[in-house]
Amino acid sequence: MLTYILRRLIQGGVVLMGVTLICFVIFRYMGDPVQTLAGQYATTAEREMIRQAFGLDQPAYVQYGRFLANALQGNFGVSYVSRVPVLGLILERFPATFELALVAVSLAFTIGLVLGVVVSLKPYAVHNRLIMAGSLAGISIPTFLIGILLIMVFSVWLEVLPPFGRGETVTVGFWRTGLLTADGLKHLVLPAATLAMYQLAVLMRLTRAGMREVLAEEFIKTAWAKGLPPFKVIFKHALRNVMIPVVTMTGLQFGEILAFAIVTETIFQWPGMGNLLLTSIYESDQPVIATYIMLAALMILIINIVVDILYALLNPKIRYD
């Protein structure tokens, strides 16, 4: 297992090197940073002074080496717009996005798994057909439309949930959370439900397909013939054999939401990393964009390694020797 983890870390390091190269190109060649830093009415002498101060007059390979060395030290530069360190700016938004992604994936995983099992047991029942039709709607309707519909129903018509913002938060150590206040939880419901809708439908259909296949296997028929309790047959013998693709999809969804919940955060004005990325794109703030991409790649690599480790826990036959 340790050898496998080290090998994956080395592979991840190679991928991150490629990502840093892409981010350097974004940082250096998508627009002139000197123009952004100096302003529209700066003189030629002022622009040249800024170019020398930031080392932009040096060859590209020297600039990339310095960029990589600074990134390894956690120094990703300063935002062109807010004039504060980029890493601190992104990490300040990270708790909001992480909590939103965690709640959304937890809802999707729990409800999707349960509904997938229920539908697989009696696939032709009327209520299960209705559930499958609902899952098809969840996959088909765009995320932004789901968010707008939820706001219309629960905020405008029923007036029971707030339509935007994060609500009241408290600081625990370095972490600013809204999960410990009633107002924060109320503000979390609609954006989390919006993100979870599509993921829930996918996980439910994946679980249903896997369960129907496993329930037809001989070892399940043997378990029924032995007179084992239904709960044990379904959840211990059948569901465990379906969990690997479900966990894989859940990990991919968590990484996707964590890195790219831009539309949902914009609709609900959620103060997370996705909202920051969209604002930075509008303002051509290259340091923030490049740093965001690198951190998103790092988070996705870590999640994939964790998912691979979970494989061995779910299926003892899997060994990483």
Secondary structure, DSSP 4 states (H G I P E B T S, - for coil): -HHHHHHHHHHHHHHHHHHHHHHHHHHHHSS-HHHHHH-TT--HHHHHHHHHHTTTTS-HHHHHHHHHHHHHTT---B-TTT-SBHHHHHHHHHHHHHHHHHHHHHHHHHHHHHHHHHHHHSTTSHHHHHHHHHHHHHHHS-HHHHHHHHIIIIIIIS--S-SSS----EEETTEEESTTSHHHHHHHHHHHHHHHHHHHHHHHHHHHHHHHHHHTSHHHHHHHHTT--HHIIIIIIIGGGTHHHHHHHHHHHHHHHHHH-HHHHHHTT--SHHHHHHHHHHTT-HHHHHHHHHHHHHHHHHHHHHHHHHHHHH-TT----
